[in-house]
Amino acid sequence: MRKGRVTIPTDVTFVDGTKRIADLWGADAVRDCDGVELPENAKELADKVYNTYFIVRGDNEWGRKHPEEAQRIFLESERVTANSTSLTIDVSKGFLKDQIDPDFINLDRWQVFDRTTNEEIHTWKIVDGKVEIETTPYHTYSVDFLARVTWHPVQIYNYLTNNWTCEKQLSYDPAYPNTREYIKRYMQEWLDKHPNNNVVRFTTFLYQFTLVFNDLGKEKMVDWFGYAETASIPLLEGFEKETGIRLVAEDFINNGNYNSPFKNPDPKFKKYMDYIQRFVTSVVKELVDICHKNNREAMMFLGDDWIGAEPYGPYFKDMGLDSVVGSVGGGVTVRMLGEIPHVKIHEGRFLPYFFPDTFFPGNEENAIAELNKNWMTARRALLRCPLDRMGFGGYLSLADKFPAFINRVSEICDEFRLIYETSSKSKPHEVLTVAILNTWGHIRSWQAHMVAHELWYQQIYSYQGIYEILSGLPVKVKFISFDDVLNTNCLDDIDVIINVGDEHTAYSGGEYWNNTILIEKIRKYVAEGHGFIGVGQPSSTDNKEYPFALGDVLGVNQEKGFTLSQDKYNINKHSHFITEGLNNIDFGEGMKNIYAYENTKVLHIDFSDRFKRNVNVGEVKLAANEYFDGRSVYIAGLPYSSENARMLYKALLWATHKEDKLNRAYADHVEIECCYYEKLNTYCLINNSLENISCNFYDINGEKEIISLLPGETKWISK
């Protein structure tokens, strides 16, 4: 058994058990979790001791003494329809009252809107803590109000999930100079009181991603990228002083979407995000310097209060962090963590979390199933981008009650170390370079189409699958923005572009596709021999007749009802390299009313069973098109599955004229994937299923042999 590169949770009540499991798993680091304490002899348990550290919560004494320096958030009240000339709105209705407290001191920051006309209303006042508004009957109204955050949202989640009864933690804001000096002073005092750690695990920094609870204690609003809780009075004033821009409540509320990353960002709010990133960087740098002065490493947990600490942003390097750790939900989060620049150590926290919602009597089989699913989904990405370390979170004593689970983790730890040892010695083979094109580009690398850190949503799983598939394919992946295309030569080293998403979103592009220069550049790029893949409603515009700006490139468009008079005859399905041998392609939620142009090859089309015709019927799900010297592929949607991964890989090869590369470092069963390490002349084959599989394996030269893999097996072949 190999040792090292594994972190496990511990606490003062489970020391002997920690020693036993650390030995079994080969763990060389221990960590505490929110709600527990490290044992005093923690350094006897492992080489590395991670101590969880909260910057802006945990010291309620400070919070109670300085309530005016609490963190703040702009929120929108419930929308209410008036049936007379006046209306009273209780802004707190529907919110968890323990979490927020309306800030009546800063009423000049509040706004009231007629949401029927979307005009601001100035005829309102506060009466008995509620907002009275002069109204127009049968118009709808809401209040944008500022609130103090009186209970930290992550502790709310942990508190409710684990049935805690401890004191509820206040939060405080380092944008106030008094609190900024305090957190630096407290950092040093905390280090002096905790000599047994050598890694400070910041969980996380200053501002929580948007996480608001309703009055039933359920999550009301979650945006893993949300800057809503940066509504600090000193920051708003500082931003105005620097830029001359006075942000108001509606700049945060944004008609109820709270500047969702699915929406193209408002230019002035994008400037504010940059301002927050610079502020967060400056504060974190001071704390990291204190850690280093005290011979401690500084680790960032990519979660919780991570807003403003964009790991792919321009200022991340200035923090001086040593390492980053984050939750692994699958291959996408492996790549998101593993490619973060400017840190030495990248660590993944694998699932399931050792919490009582999973580790309860009788649930061991389900816990193992979740572990295996998480591991096999992440493994294909690890082969291409190895994390330096893996670990788990929660309460180890709960997992210890499941012996089969404990043994399975031991096997995974050994497998992880072998993958790291091999992949860290040689770059994996890459067949081509693909670029994801959206509004956000590089700063949201591997984070596109996320809402709550890779949780499943019906509206986006058909798009998220693209990134999950790419995370394990033998291709180089870049994330570029529309501004990059317009202003740089970023396409020079890219073989194929992928544009994926719903119309009007930042991921498909929205108003960017009204720019004729952008359209010209992409058309020229494809026409000169490159590839383009569109998924969902790519290049979608407000053009009602031909909504896809690149419809000519894709060879398809979407019927919106305005060109029904134009007959559409291309409804016959063709055989093709892309679909050969694939019979169960899953298009997820798909897309309605896609039709093919005359010379496009339709590869998959669905028909209604209500009426049989040979014209104006069917919905195209997959199509391939030749465009001058280039090629394009349209896909209606693509959740992650083994067959879908194989289809996308073949689509990428076809779009880039590389069909001859298919049978190179390749297995011809969709459940078997191959990663080739050129420098070592070594192949790693993985079985992504729980079945025994035999198939043909082709080496990098196309030489064929039959191989067999056990369920979930990793097989190494050296030549």
Buried (B, 14 or more C-beta within 10 A) or exposed (E): EBBBBBBBBBBEEBBEBBBEBBEBBBBBBBBBBBBBBBBEEBBEBBEBBBBBBBBBBBBBEBBEEBEEBBBBBBBBBBBBEBEEEEBEBBBBEBBBEBBBBBBEEBEEBBBBBBBBEEEEBEEBEEEEEBBBBBBBEEBBBBBBBBBBBBBBBBBBBBBBEBEBEEEBBBBBBBBBEEBBEBBBEBBBEBBEEBEBBBBBBBBBBBBBBBBBBBBEBEBBBBBBBBBBBBBBBBBBEBBEEEBEBEBBBBBBBBEEEBBBBBBBBEEEBEBBBBBBBBBBBBBBBBBBBBBBEBEBBBBBBBBBBBBBBBBBBEBBEBBBBBBBBBBBBBBBBBBBBBBBEEBEBBBBBBBBBBBEEBBEEEBBEEBBEBBBBBBBBBBBBBBBBBBBBBBBBBBBBBBBEBEEBBEBBBEBBBBBBBBBEBBEEBEBBBBBBBBBBBBBBBBBBBBBBBBBBBEEEEEBBBBBBBBBBBBBBBBBBBBBBBEBBEEEEBBEEBBBBBBBBBBBBBBBBBEBBEBEEBBEBBBEBBEEBBBBBBBBBBBBBEBEEBBBBBBBBBBBBBBBEEBEEEEBEBBEBEEBBBBEEBEEBBBBBBBEEBBBBEEBBBBBBEEEEEEEEEEBBBBBBBBBBEBEEBBBBBBBBBBBBBBBBBBBBBBBBBBBBBEEBBBBBBBBBBBBBBBBBEEBEBBBBBBBBEEEBEBBBBBBEEEEEEBEBEBBBBBEBEE
